[in-house]
Amino acid sequence: MTERYYLTNETAVQYIKMAEGYDGKELIEKLKSYLSAGSTVLELGSGPGTDLEVLSQYYHVTGSDFSQQFLDILVEKNVSNELLILDAITLKTDKIFDCIYSNKVLQHLTNDELFQSIKNQLHILDDGGSVCHSFWAGDDCYEMKGALHNYHTLVELESWFSPYFEIQLLEFYDEMEKDDSILLIGKKLKN
Ligand SMILES: C[S@@+](CC[C@H](N)C(=O)[O-])C[C@H]1O[C@@H](n2cnc3c(N)ncnc32)[C@H](O)[C@@H]1O
């Protein structure tokens, strides 16, 4: 679906305000058990850049977003990371990474778009590369202010990722409420 939210300066600034006080530190702590320090990481949907900053303490991180508004805000903040304008579905880049990370970004894709994204992630990951993605848990799917919010279950995520990735961690965590979110960490399987 075509997203409208996040694509204007007003909505980007609105999201930044709403997300104040939230970060992916807990997720990145988990990732550190599976991904060596110094690895190259592509973050999808960096948005305000909160996780970009935390990830950069351990990894060589490329930030990205499909919204130029967020990238402009990151440039204004003098972020030193390389930044790409990148759609999480098509992932059109010739760069290759050790890991692809996203925090509450793939929730904006339809199921079909998520399948496309998973397959395209394989093309830009090194052999044995990793993915680390968070999702809202459940079976809701609704559109709000022009953005899709597509929740997922453990069973769905396992069935979609496991043909291509060895699932190393798939578990609930608490973002706003108990078990309202899911973290998936996986390692690309050999062809
Ligand atoms: C809920 S926000 C999460 C932002 C950031 N990861 C965080 O944890 O605060 C979703 C982010 O995904 C981006 N986004 C939405 N759809 C996208 C797509 N198809 N490709 C790339 N980024 C997308 C938005 O611009 C926004 O930055």
The ligand as an SDF file (V2000), in Angstrom:
LIG
                    3D

 27 29  0  0  0  0  0  0  0  0999 V2000
    6.8770    3.3490   13.7240 C   0  0  0  0  0  0  0  0  0  0  0  0
    8.1580    4.2320   12.9270 S   0  0  0  0  0  0  0  0  0  0  0  0
    9.6090    3.4890   13.6740 C   0  0  0  0  0  0  0  0  0  0  0  0
   10.8110    4.4040   13.5630 C   0  0  0  0  0  0  0  0  0  0  0  0
   12.0410    3.8990   14.3120 C   0  0  0  0  0  0  0  0  0  0  0  0
   12.4630    2.6130   13.8530 N   0  0  0  0  0  0  0  0  0  0  0  0
   11.7410    3.8480   15.7770 C   0  0  0  0  0  0  0  0  0  0  0  0
   11.8550    2.7710   16.3850 O   0  0  0  0  0  0  0  0  0  0  0  0
   11.3930    4.9120   16.3410 O   0  0  0  0  0  0  0  0  0  0  0  0
    8.1820    3.5390   11.3130 C   0  0  0  0  0  0  0  0  0  0  0  0
    9.3230    4.0530   10.4460 C   0  0  0  0  0  0  0  0  0  0  0  0
    9.3370    3.2610    9.2570 O   0  0  0  0  0  0  0  0  0  0  0  0
    9.4110    4.0980    8.1330 C   0  0  0  0  0  0  0  0  0  0  0  0
    8.7420    3.3690    7.0460 N   0  0  0  0  0  0  0  0  0  0  0  0
    7.4170    3.0940    6.8930 C   0  0  0  0  0  0  0  0  0  0  0  0
    7.2090    2.3780    5.7840 N   0  0  0  0  0  0  0  0  0  0  0  0
    8.4350    2.1820    5.2250 C   0  0  0  0  0  0  0  0  0  0  0  0
    8.8880    1.5120    4.0650 C   0  0  0  0  0  0  0  0  0  0  0  0
    8.0570    0.8940    3.2240 N   0  0  0  0  0  0  0  0  0  0  0  0
   10.2200    1.4960    3.8100 N   0  0  0  0  0  0  0  0  0  0  0  0
   11.1020    2.1160    4.6470 C   0  0  0  0  0  0  0  0  0  0  0  0
   10.7370    2.7880    5.7500 N   0  0  0  0  0  0  0  0  0  0  0  0
    9.4070    2.8070    6.0360 C   0  0  0  0  0  0  0  0  0  0  0  0
    8.7460    5.3920    8.5470 C   0  0  0  0  0  0  0  0  0  0  0  0
    9.1400    6.4840    7.7530 O   0  0  0  0  0  0  0  0  0  0  0  0
    9.2080    5.4930    9.9930 C   0  0  0  0  0  0  0  0  0  0  0  0
   10.4750    6.0880   10.0950 O   0  0  0  0  0  0  0  0  0  0  0  0
  1  2  1  0
  2  3  1  0
  2 10  1  0
  3  4  1  0
  4  5  1  0
  5  6  1  0
  5  7  1  0
  7  8  2  0
  7  9  1  0
 10 11  1  0
 11 12  1  0
 11 26  1  0
 12 13  1  0
 13 14  1  0
 13 24  1  0
 14 15  1  0
 14 23  1  0
 15 16  2  0
 16 17  1  0
 17 18  1  0
 17 23  2  0
 18 19  1  0
 18 20  2  0
 20 21  1  0
 21 22  2  0
 22 23  1  0
 24 25  1  0
 24 26  1  0
 26 27  1  0
M  CHG  2   2   1   9  -1
M  END
$$$$
